[in-house]
């Protein structure tokens, strides 16, 4: 923070939205919203929302608000002055979710004009919403498990949700298919972190196909008219050896107006 400027935690007002108390920042601060998709049954196994919160605050210098997906509404986003939304992944299975719990998030994605990025499960959520599969019963028609393992392939995640099924995992090469500002300064193939059994099998209407891997065709997509991005990979997880995810997030936050 600049000299003489108070940290947001020292100067805020409260607002009741979505059944919880949100601390509204004073003028001049830009808020990033991280949407946690964890279920109580898999919080220990899933990615902690603290990880992207800390990384994004370090990357942008802006405060990050973490909210569970069941608490996210357009009213909350507007009240908190959110400038960018990041929808996280999840270690839970799609059949474990109740579509009714997504009502507020659905309204937020479809109604609020702020930049949105969904990663892994969050990418799949965007695919479901924009393909018109909300609400769903069982498993949304937009999605499928990738494939069963071939007889000569190792099971790299036998303790996971779907033993015997292919799990795209690790830092994988991703082929960039189209120019887009979100891939500025990133070569093709790029290397991004992956961890998923499911994939979006149908590109939603009004979306552009931006990236693929040999195992998963829709690795990245963008809405034609809105700053809405989905990535099956996890750009929020990066390493010194593999920094492309960091550059992707820098580009996204620049597009969102969070950073210069």
Secondary structure, 3 states (H helix, E strand, C coil): CCCCCCCHHHCEEEEEECCEEEEEECCCCCEEEEEECCCHHHCCCCCCHHHHHHHHHHHHCCCEEEEEHHHCCHHHHHHCCEEEEEECCCCCCHHHCCHHHHHHHHHHHHHCCCEEEEECHHHHHHHHHHCCCCCCCCCCCCEEECCECCCCCCCCCCCCCCCCECCEEEEEEEEECCCCHHHCCCCCCEEEEEEECEEECCCCCCEEEEEECCCCCCCEEEECCCCEEEECCECCCCCCCCCHHHHHHHHHHHHCCCCC
